[in-house]
Amino acid sequence: MSSNLASLLFGDAAVEGVGQSPDGDNKVITWINANPPDLPKHQNNCAACDAYIPVYDTGWVILGDGALIHYSGQHGKTCWDRWHQMRHDEAAYKTMS
């Protein structure tokens, strides 16, 4: 039953092997967890696209790292994907140097 619940909550990430990182990515994940992001200078701007997000809009989400991003509506999942890639790229660069 817990695997069905996990599949409902996390989709493909609950499938065995998905979301598991090769050894090289462990450094990247550790860096991301240890280093909070630099957030936009303007409080209500999307951390991924830097566009203003009106507080009355329902198409946004605050992530665990404090980033406010668009997450539905005309942006769909684009800002989530962009934010995830930005953080991963930053971490990969920082752990390689």
Phi and psi in degrees as a GROMACS rama.xvg file:
@    title "Ramachandran Plot"
@    xaxis  label "Phi"
@    yaxis  label "Psi"
@TYPE xy
-65.885  -32.7671  SER-2
-68.5363  -34.4817  SER-3
-66.5201  -41.6508  ASN-4
-64.5756  -42.3219  LEU-5
-62.4047  -39.87  ALA-6
-64.0704  -39.8176  SER-7
-65.3097  -41.4153  LEU-8
-77.7669  -38.3365  LEU-9
-118.55  1.75535  PHE-10
58.8034  -131.803  GLY-11
-64.0986  -22.0142  ASP-12
-65.0944  -19.8019  ALA-13
-83.1618  -10.6837  ALA-14
-73.2101  137.91  VAL-15
-58.2611  130.04  GLU-16
95.7831  -27.8188  GLY-17
-78.4176  133.144  VAL-18
88.4271  -6.14619  GLY-19
-85.433  133.767  GLN-20
-99.0058  145.806  SER-21
-64.0517  164.028  PRO-22
-53.6406  -36.6034  ASP-23
-64.1479  -32.1036  GLY-24
-76.8205  -15.7821  ASP-25
-60.3389  -37.5111  ASN-26
-64.3211  -40.612  LYS-27
-63.7959  -47.3361  VAL-28
-64.2432  -41.2468  ILE-29
-62.3679  -41.9158  THR-30
-64.2387  -45.1007  TRP-31
-58.85  -44.1579  ILE-32
-67.6865  -29.9582  ASN-33
-90.0595  -14.8399  ALA-34
-123.713  102.927  ASN-35
-62.3487  151.651  PRO-36
-75.6486  158.485  PRO-37
-81.525  118.893  ASP-38
-92.6375  162.502  LEU-39
-57.2139  151.24  PRO-40
-66.1201  -32.5909  LYS-41
-93.5047  128.729  HIS-42
-56.3572  -42.487  GLN-43
-100.871  29.186  ASN-44
-100.442  146.161  ASN-45
-65.6489  132.261  CYS-46
-67.9387  -21.8778  ALA-47
-92.0849  -46.6622  ALA-48
-110.047  -7.75623  CYS-49
66.1958  13.6713  ASP-50
-81.8293  149.755  ALA-51
-65.4874  138.546  TYR-52
-117.181  110.647  ILE-53
-65.3723  138.421  PRO-54
-66.5103  -23.908  VAL-55
-80.1699  -11.0787  TYR-56
-74.3492  149.059  ASP-57
-104.556  4.76686  THR-58
-93.5173  43.43  GLY-59
-143.811  166.278  TRP-60
-150.773  146.11  VAL-61
-98.9834  123.309  ILE-62
-82.3594  166.666  LEU-63
-61.347  -24.4697  GLY-64
-87.3661  3.46929  ASP-65
95.7802  -4.50993  GLY-66
-75.887  135.826  ALA-67
-100.259  122.872  LEU-68
-135.568  156.372  ILE-69
-67.1084  141.96  HIS-70
-152.828  61.6161  TYR-71
153.291  -168.471  SER-72
61.3206  -141.387  GLY-73
-67.0604  -22.5313  GLN-74
-85.7937  -22.0368  HIS-75
55.4362  -130.143  GLY-76
-102.797  9.61656  LYS-77
-59.1342  -46.7507  THR-78
-68.3509  -35.2206  CYS-79
-62.1053  -48.3375  TRP-80
-61.6512  -42.7872  ASP-81
-63.8886  -44.9548  ARG-82
-63.1588  -43.8446  TRP-83
-60.5991  -44.7775  HIS-84
-67.1957  -39.4327  GLN-85
-60.8926  -46.2205  MET-86
-66.4222  -40.8601  ARG-87
-65.7241  -43.0758  HIS-88
-63.4094  -42.6807  ASP-89
-61.8039  -45.2122  GLU-90
-65.1806  -41.9457  ALA-91
-62.6221  -41.675  ALA-92
-64.7357  -44.7709  TYR-93
-67.3966  -35.3562  LYS-94
-80.6973  -17.2339  THR-95
-86.9477  -23.2995  MET-96
